[in-house]
Each structure stands twice: as structure tokens, then as C-alpha cells.
């Protein structure tokens, strides 16, 4: 369905961070055959790698999880912005791809994705114009954006009015949480926006949307009550809109779900209405998972999902950033060649997990429990450790990360590796 | 001196964030002629722009400042990683370019820079091999890296031994601060490393280096005492190394200086030795300056630099990120289409400075003092304001940033604009 040829034939060279410094330019399709070894030092550090085995496991895990709960998945593409990974997600059964803005929509369409949810409000001359053009150029494109105010609707109608449109735009009314981000805060506001959309000449109402992710704290009782309350509000508005005949399409979309508590959404969001309901999760971070925030949240997902999911191996951290000890300038401190340009630091610092000492180790070793990344500058990380567990200048250190989104966007290409850290390919990102 | 043709002929298209969504692909050299208007909505938001007038002012300011103090400048290229800006810096009189790693060195060499300081330790098979190759391929390349341990020297010598080298590598011994980052902590350590380098078959000693930037707090008395102490330590080691004949080159490099207190370095670092001394600042952030941390630090620079520099306009914030109000979901809160993927958040949140209301404003307006970006998610910012100064859905908001480095690395291309926010070109980054 997707066409990745333009990516696979794209040439990479040492202008791309992580690419071997003295290798000639190669198309991405030729990289696997080089058999570059991260551990042998074939690639410069820092280096972000994706472990193939963990990535494949996560695709299968999420496919099985959504299949077992009967919900659909439109994974948030903003996490990776990597069409190669979108193709894997669609091949694993995803209904479509979620994006955060129209530039990301354009990339999806370019590479062949034909079902896209934009989990954001559509606004702006460039943006509205591009969406209409894409819909006209691609009659098979199904695209839904969010709307949460009548001001937004008025703005879109003004921009759409002079344009030829062979079909309406389609929108999901967003419900929000007081103190939260976007989304109508009350039943009355949401219903009023839905009524206005239903009466619009340019926009049709295709469903409802909300996002619980920012409210998830890892306290299962509290999280379940919060999500249940939000889902109930979606149900109340959905029933009213359905009764009024506001929903225009052959089916009705209800969508929610990040990567922290998608199990609760999958349980509480589905409902019956007068037309078929498509319940769509939008989890994005599951695909590489992480070694921090999402790894902690997964414990709740598993605990709530019954014995079968507790005994089965959960999502695996697939994304690692490797760097080198460049200096051990005083007791208890090592400086690594990795910084804020290379690894997430927005939720917490990277998590040191593996060490490889060239000339001594044959495989990566687990790091001592005392090793902690305490801080990062633009290009450096500060590794603290207890005296008897000191690294050495030249050691390689592999870190897990917390929050995949803010690591992916630091790399134009991430290399995929096998379990021996030999490069098997490159994943191009588009940020 | 530099060759930017490969960049100017590179095609950009809507796969690049910020590029007009419905424009055909264009070479960078053709972008200015399009006369795209940010305020008219020709480009999608969020959008990072560099104001030409402020950038030109900053180049001239720093040229005049370094000329007036007699020091040289090798601006840190890691800030922008933009060869087009490197070329402007060299044209404005910079001695060379500083980089953070060998990948960045390779980019400099590719585009024609021939004097490079790597303000970091050199280590690793890929990295050492690439440096030797670049030196052999470019006899006119002058490259200096940092060294702060004998372990590092042993590692380099082992990697260099089997390679053909028509000249030695050249290194600056790094002095560090207790509790700081890299660098030898004591006179004895620094002197011992310098002695080992001077005796090395592969590496020659070209000078000394330190970095005061992380210790600058904006308290002038304290900052001056700290920098003076560090410079004194550099002088002590430099005198001893000079006396012993450790410095191998025709001149001796002494280098320090970020963008927070470069005036103190320019005053305190110069010294006389038995050979000509090149005193080299490495400030990077000055080039676009910012609206946060560095803007505050500039007050100290000006206050310490005498009446002429106090009366003259200082560095100007050249870098802005524009986004749109996508939702005003509750009193006092607006959500903007800009997030952690688009603007720095590591030192502080972006600083709202300008508002443009399409259809109402003819030029950008100053924003009310109450407007503050309180938080960002991956793709959203939370703008707080007092009730009587509310923005509207659809408004454009222009934010200054704090810390240029962590905004540049979020954009593959930044558009340059004139004072009416018409696009005059694109600056390619290489992260």
C-alpha cells in the first residue's frame, strides 16, 4: 500500500549524524549489506539505534492487544515521523496513521497512507488550502481533523469558501478536560460545536475525540476513574449528536488513547450508536517503547489487562543511544559524548543500561546499578557512579531513553541493528 | 573560501518542516524570489525564522568587539550547524570554526572551512581514522582537538600507529574546573598530559583550552573572579609548558570563551609566551543571540565593556518561532501550534513577543506583558494571559527563544526574513 522507494533509494552520506565518517554515499537500501558494527566502532558516536528484535516484538504485541480488545489503531506518527515505520504499523494491521499537523499529513499522503487523523485543530491559509488540495488530488484519502470552537469553524469556512471542493472536510469534535489542553470543556460547548459543524457547508461531522494521556499519573485507581469519566462525557455527547443526526458519515469515529493507558480507553470507549462505531486508539510511543516513563506506565496496562497479558513479555525498549566515555576527570564522574542534541531529556535523563569496553568485552554488559546520567549539556552527558564501579575512558555506554518522541526528532536517520549491534538498515525521519 | 553551491542547489520541498505545503520543490537559491509572506500565511506554522537585519547586526557587532579587544574568534559551529552561517562568520573575520565532534568537522571540511577546533576529546576508531584521513586529504587543514588524560592519548596512539600520517595530529590540553565537565582538574594533571603529548609520536601540543561558560551565573563580581582564576591557571600551565618547549607549532593557541562572558576571557586570557600566542574565543550563540539567557548575560558583557559598548545597540535576538493560536479552551489559556519539537525549552520556555491577527493587524504588535508560555508538550504550547488581554483563535504569535542551539537542531531549514517577514532565503542545518 505504501511506496517507500523514494526513501530506500535516497542517498545517505557522512553529512547525516551517525553515518560512518569515511564511507562513501550509499542508498538506504544498500546499508544492510555493509554489515557495519556499532561495537567495532564502524560508526561515530553518539548513535541512536533501534533494535530490530524489540521493534518486531512491539508491532506484534500491539497487533495482538488491539485485536483482543476489538479496537482499531491509528498510531501517532509524530512519534517517529518515519514512513518506513508507518508501513510496518499498517502491515501489522493499523487502521491508519495519526499526525499532529498538515505537514505531517502531506508526508503520509506522499508515501501512500490514505487514512489519517490529525489530532489537532486545523487552521491557517496554507494548512486549509493544502488539505483541500490533498483531498481533491486523492479521492481515496480519508482525513479527519479536530475542531473545538466555532471560531475555528468560521475561519475554515472563510478559507474554504472560494475553493472548489468535490467533498466536504471531515472533523471530529474534541472534548477536553478542565485545566487540560485543547478540547471543549463542557457538554454544552461540545454539543454547540457539533451542531455548528453539522450545519456547515464546508465541514462534516465524522465523530468525537479526546486525549487522556496528559492526565495519566500511574496510579491505577485514579487513572481508571479519570479515564472512565472522560469516556462517559464522550458517550453523552455522542448519544446526543447521534440522536440529532449530526454525524454525516456511514460510520462514527470515536478516538482517544495515548501510550500510557490505552487499555482503559480500549475498555471504556467502545459504545453502540445508530451507525457502526469505529473506536480508534492513537498510541504512538508503544512502537519503540522506552526505558523510562512508558516502561513504568506499562506495568499498569499489564496489571489491568488480566493474567494472559501479565505472563506474556510486555513491550520492549527498542531505542538506545550509544556514546563514549571521553573523560573521567574526577572520582565518580565520567563525561559521555552524548547530549541534549542526541537523546530525550524532557521527562528524565537517559538511563544507562549497557557498557562495552573495546578490546575487553565481547558483548555488551549490564551496567552497575550505581550508574546514573545526572545531567546533559548540548553535546555532553554527566555519568555518576560509585567508586568501585568506574567506567574507563573509551568505554561505550548504551542508554535507554524516556519518551521516544523527543529522541526520534534529534536524528535524521536512525540505524536499525540486530542483537549483535550490526547495522541492518536505516530509518529516515522527517522532522 | 567556502563553497556553498551544494547547499544553494539543494532542492527543498514540503517534506521539510516549514516549507510551503503546496509549493513545488525549489532549490534553496530560488526561494528568495518567491517572496513568501509569513504574515500572509504562505508558510505553515510552526515556523522558525531568522531576521536578516538582526543577524547582520550581530555579525558586525562581534567583528567589532573582537577587533577592539585583539582576540580571534572561532565561533562554535554546533550552535547552528549551518555552513551558510559559517561562511558569514568567516567573511566577518572569524579565524576558523569550532565544532563538537568529528562529524561536524567533516561538514566543515566538505564546505571549505580549513581551520577547525574541536572543543571535545577525540576518541574512537571511526573518529580518529576520519581525522587522519581528512588531514591527509587536505594539507591546508588546520585542526586541533582537546586532550585531558593520558588514557585518551594512549588510545589515539594505538589507533594512529598503523596509519600513514604525513604530519602529526595537533591537540590542546584542556583544563577543567572541579565539579565541572571535562578537563584536567589540577596543574599537575594538566602538565603531565602536556608532557605526554609533547613526547607522543602521533600527537603534537598546539596549545591549551578551557571553557568557563557553564560557570557563568550573571553575577559580575563572582563571574569575573571565577574567570580570572581559571585564566590564571591556564597561564601557569602555559608558562611551564613553554619553558619546557612542549608547544610544537610556530604559534601557541590559548582558547576559551562561550557567549555568556566572552568579554572577561578577551580581557584576561591573552598573555605573552616565547612564540606568538593566538587567543581564540569560541562563542557560538552570539550569532542569533536570544531573548532569554544570553540576552540577560549580555547586560553583564556591556556593563563590563565600557561606555562605548553600553551606548551602542547590543546583540539582537534574530531567531523567532511563530505559531498559531489553535484553541482558547478556557479563560486565561490559549494553546499554540508549537511544541518541544520546534523551540528550545531546556533553559526556559519560549518568550512571547509578537502577535499578528490576520485581517486586522497590518504589522506584528507587541504582546501584552501578561502573556507567558507556561509549558510545552511535543506539539503544543500553553500560553497564559490576563483576562483583558486575550488572544483569539487564529492569531499568529511570534516567540523569542532562550538558547539558540536547542532551537536550531529542531529545524532542517530555517527561513530568513526581512523586517516585513517576507522570506529572503533558507538556511540549511546539518544535525
Interface residues (C-beta under 8 A of the other chain):
Chain A: X14 X15 X17 X18 X19 X20 X21 X22 X40 X41 X42 X43 X44 X45 X78 X100 X101 X102 X103 X106 X107 X110 X120 X121 X123 X124 X125 X126 X127 X129 X130 X133 X148 X149 X151 X152 X155 X176 X178 X179 X180 X181 X182 X183 X184 X185 X214 X324 X326 X327 X328 X329 X330 X335 X337 X340 X341 X345 X346 X358 X377 X378 X379 X380 X382 X392 X393 X394 X405 X406 X409 X410 X412 X430 X431
Chain B: X14 X15 X17 X18 X19 X20 X21 X22 X40 X41 X42 X43 X44 X45 X78 X100 X101 X102 X103 X106 X107 X110 X120 X121 X123 X124 X125 X126 X127 X129 X130 X133 X148 X149 X151 X152 X155 X176 X178 X179 X180 X181 X182 X183 X184 X185 X214 X324 X326 X327 X328 X329 X330 X335 X337 X340 X341 X345 X346 X358 X377 X378 X379 X380 X382 X392 X393 X394 X405 X406 X409 X410 X412 X430 X431
